[in-house]
């Protein structure tokens, strides 16, 4: 993933949610340590947080949980489109 994609995703999240004093946690990918991403964090009053090297067990557990949640709950329902609720233009 390129840093520009991470920056665009962060800007989209900020514009949709208007977060205040929020911690943005990411893995150690270079795109999340890039100058552009760090500047975007600071410009929006956000604090960056990066996991420690070798601390993958907590991440693996959460990824497993969310995979099971998606498979067993989310994918078993039919959802109305977000446009119906005015969440997207």
N, C-alpha and C positions, 0 to 999 in steps of 0.2 A: 504494500500500500504506500502511496506517496504522501508526503506531508500535506500537500495541497488538499487531498481528499479528507484528511483528518481535520484540517482547518475549516473546510466547508461544512463538514458534519457538526463541528463545534459551533460554528456561527448559526447554523440552522437550529440547533438545540437551544441556543441562547435566545434566538428570535421567537421561538415557539413557547418557551417557558419563563423567560425573564428571571433567571435565578439570581439570588443575592447570597453572597458569602457561602458559595457552594464549593465543595471539594470534588475535583474531577480526578478519578482514579483510573490509571491505565497500566498496561504492561510496559516493558522496557524497550519497546520498538523505537527506532530512530525517528519516526514521524511524530511521536509524542514528545520527543526531546528537541525537536527542531526549533529554530529561532522563531519561525512564523507561528507555530502552535503556542509556544510559551508567551509570545507577545499578545496573541489573541486571548489567552487566559487572563493575563494581567489587564488588558484593555477592558475586559468585562467583569473585573473584580472577582475572578475565580482563582482558586488555589489548586495547583497541580500536585498529584500524589502518584508516585511510581512504586510498584512492589519491589521487594528485595530480590536479589539474584538467588536463584535456587529455591524460592518459596512458592513452588508451583502446586503444592498439595491443596491449599485453600482455593485456588483458582479452579483446579480440576473438580473439586467437590461442588462448587457453584455451577460450573458448566454442566456437570452431570445432573444436578437438580433442575436447572432450567430446561435441559433437553427432555427430561421426564415430564416436566410441567407442560411443555409444548406438545409432546406426543400424547399424553394422557388426558389433558384438559383442553388446551387451546385448539388443537387440530380436530377435536371431536365436535366442535360447534360451528355453526354457520354464523358469520359475523356480518353486520350491516357495514356498508362502506363508510369510511370516516367522513366523507363529504356530506352524508346525511346528518351529521351532527355539527357541521360547520367547522370541523377541525382542520380541513384543508381547503385551499381555494381552488 
